[in-house]
Amino acid sequence: MESSKLNALFFIFMLVISSAAPILGCPTCGKKPPPKHTKPKTPKGPITVPPIVKPPVIKVPPVTVPPIKPPVTIPPIVKPPITIPPVIPPIVKPPITIPPSSLPS
């Protein structure tokens, strides 16, 4: 029981010290920083722009268009005639007679 009380007191004591340390330890807190030394601006001369140089003009020779040839006429596609082979009559086989067979009894 006493250890929990000591831990609680120790915790409170640490909170008090941590919150008071920044206030007490910083003499310049809340004050403005001293002004910085700045160099006076010197006036500059007028801005000179270099002249714009135009690229040289290149003359391109005229392009000659070849003459247009008349369209080539293509003959129509004709299917070759179909030749049917002659009809051969079917071959008739003579009937085969099966000799009677004897069954073993």
C-alpha angles and dihedrals in degrees: 000000000000092000092057090051090049091049091051092049091047090051092050091047091052091050092052093049094046092051094045097045098075092046097047099035100053114070094181098047113128094017125112116254116251114268115266121237111251127192116239114251113252116217113249128218124251117290112253117208117207115240118267111247115209117217116248117268112247115206112219117206114240116265115238115218115217115239117268113251120216114258118268114244114225119206115240119264111257121195115229117247115267116235116203116210116240118270113251116207113242118262112247115213118213114248116264118224115215114215114235113263125214118228118215112244 
